Amino acid sequence: MAREKDGFREQLERLDEKFPEQETLKYNDIGQLLGYSQSTAKRKWKPFYNPKCGGVSKVRIAQELCAVGKS
């Protein structure tokens, strides 16, 4: 089983606080959260969009935010 990245739980808790009733976020929500436009959010997060649930899951967003800046 894969290990969680450092900061994953904190990112997920932050997302749960800001969007308590949602399991997935739409591009507008992601843009609002990260401070960029809906079109920029769509361009950056389109590979992670799940059409079955209508957005990007908060778990995926937390994983990707933890991966930023680490190589």
N, C-alpha and C positions, 0 to 999 in steps of 0.2 A: 504494500500500500504506500502511496506517495505521501511524503511529509508536507505539512503546510509550510508555506513560506513565512518568513518573519513579517509581522504586521497584518497578516491575513485576517485574523479575528477582529482586530481593531478596525480595519477597513469595512468588514461586514457589519459590525456594530454601528459604525457611522452611517452606512447605507440604510440599515434598519431603523435608525432614529429619524433620518430625513424622509424616508419613504416606508412607513410602518405597514401600510395596507397592500403593498405591491411586492410581488416576487420577481417581476421583470420590470425593466425600465425602458421606456420609449426614448427615441433620439432626443426629443425635447427635454426630458428629464435628465438625461446624461449631459446634455449641453449646459443646463442650469447648474448641475452639480459641479461640473469641471470648468465652467466659465467660458464656454465657447458656443458658437451658434449651432442651430439644429443641423444645418448643412455640413458643418465641420464634424459634428458628432456622427452624422450618417456616414461620412467618408471614412472616419477613423474606426467606427465600431461595426460597420456593415459585415465584416467577416464573422462577427460573433452573434449576429442577429438570428434569432430562432423564430421562423414564421409560425410554427405550431403554437407557441405561447405568446407571440406578438410583441417580442422585445428581446432585450439582452438580460440574462439572469443576473441578480445581484451577486451571486457566487462568482460568476465569470468576471464581472467588473472588479470585484475585490481581488481576484487572482491576477488580473492584468495590471491593476494599480500597484500590486506588490512586486510585479516583475519589472516595472519601469525603472530604468537606471541600473539594473543588475545584469551582468553578462557573464 
